Amino acid sequence: AQLQCKLLNIHVLLDYIEFVHPLLRTSLSHPPSINGNWMGCFTKSMEVCEAMYFAGVPVWLIHSEAYISPTMNVVHSVGLTYPDEIVRATYTENGVAKPFPSI
């Protein structure tokens, strides 16, 4: 599992260097087509949200409704849900928590 995690990190980094970084260095007036193979980005930062949007990265802005400007274009408002099959417990070995690092 750790090897798989490292390989996925490398794959993501290479995609970022090849596709996203060049788009972040140029100012676009409209986003390019979205890459449907990418999971995307979850962020609380408006600046990161805008940069990822204009780079064609699927992006989810996490904000309390109270902080959303009335002029903001919200396509869909969604609530946080958890699938029934997902495991939310921390992995342990001999009673000691061994979580994988966040990416």
C-alpha positions as CSV (number, residue, x, y, z in Angstrom):
1,A,0.0,0.0,0.0
2,Q,2.9,2.4,0.7
3,L,4.4,1.7,-2.7
4,Q,1.1,2.4,-4.4
5,C,0.8,5.6,-2.4
6,K,4.3,6.7,-3.5
7,L,3.7,5.8,-7.2
8,L,0.4,7.7,-7.2
9,N,2.2,10.7,-5.7
10,I,4.8,10.6,-8.5
11,H,2.1,10.2,-11.1
12,V,0.3,13.2,-9.8
13,L,3.4,15.3,-9.6
14,L,4.3,14.5,-13.2
15,D,0.8,15.5,-14.3
16,Y,1.0,18.7,-12.4
17,I,4.4,19.6,-13.9
18,E,3.2,18.7,-17.4
19,F,-0.3,20.1,-17.5
20,V,-1.3,22.3,-14.6
21,H,1.9,24.3,-13.8
22,P,2.2,25.8,-17.3
23,L,-1.5,26.9,-17.2
24,L,-1.0,28.5,-13.7
25,R,1.9,30.7,-15.2
26,T,-0.4,32.2,-17.8
27,S,-3.5,34.3,-17.3
28,L,-6.5,32.9,-19.1
29,S,-9.9,34.6,-19.6
30,H,-11.7,31.3,-19.6
31,P,-10.8,27.8,-18.3
32,P,-9.6,25.1,-20.7
33,S,-11.5,21.9,-20.9
34,I,-11.7,20.0,-17.6
35,N,-9.6,16.8,-17.4
36,G,-12.1,14.1,-16.4
37,N,-9.3,11.8,-15.3
38,W,-8.3,14.0,-12.4
39,M,-10.0,13.7,-9.0
40,G,-9.5,17.5,-8.5
41,C,-8.9,19.8,-5.6
42,F,-10.7,20.6,-2.4
43,T,-9.8,24.0,-1.0
44,K,-10.9,26.7,1.4
45,S,-8.9,29.3,-0.4
46,M,-10.6,31.5,-3.0
47,E,-7.2,32.2,-4.7
48,V,-6.4,28.4,-5.0
49,C,-10.0,27.8,-6.2
50,E,-9.7,30.4,-9.0
51,A,-6.2,29.3,-10.0
52,M,-7.3,25.6,-10.3
53,Y,-10.5,26.5,-12.1
54,F,-8.6,28.5,-14.8
55,A,-6.1,25.6,-15.1
56,G,-8.9,23.2,-15.9
57,V,-8.6,21.2,-12.7
58,P,-11.9,20.1,-11.1
59,V,-12.2,22.1,-7.9
60,W,-14.5,22.2,-4.9
61,L,-14.6,25.3,-2.7
62,I,-15.3,24.4,0.9
63,H,-17.0,27.4,2.6
64,S,-19.6,28.1,5.1
65,E,-22.7,29.5,3.5
66,A,-22.3,32.7,5.6
67,Y,-19.0,33.5,3.8
68,I,-20.2,33.1,0.2
69,S,-20.7,36.4,-1.6
70,P,-24.1,37.0,-3.2
71,T,-22.3,37.7,-6.5
72,M,-20.5,34.3,-6.5
73,N,-21.7,31.9,-9.2
74,V,-22.5,28.6,-7.3
75,V,-23.4,25.9,-9.8
76,H,-24.3,23.2,-7.2
77,S,-24.4,23.4,-3.4
78,V,-23.8,20.0,-1.8
79,G,-23.7,18.7,1.7
80,L,-20.9,16.6,3.0
81,T,-21.9,12.9,2.9
82,Y,-20.0,9.6,3.5
83,P,-20.7,6.5,1.5
84,D,-21.7,3.5,3.6
85,E,-18.8,1.4,2.3
86,I,-16.0,3.9,3.2
87,V,-13.8,3.0,6.2
88,R,-13.2,6.1,8.4
89,A,-11.3,4.4,11.2
90,T,-7.6,4.9,11.6
91,Y,-5.3,2.0,10.6
92,T,-3.6,0.5,13.7
93,E,-0.8,-2.0,14.2
94,N,-0.6,-3.6,17.6
95,G,-2.9,-0.9,19.0
96,V,-0.7,2.0,17.6
97,A,-2.2,4.3,15.0
98,K,-0.3,4.2,11.7
99,P,-2.1,6.6,9.3
100,F,-0.7,7.3,5.9
101,P,0.4,10.9,5.4
102,S,-2.0,13.2,3.7
103,I,-1.3,14.1,0.1
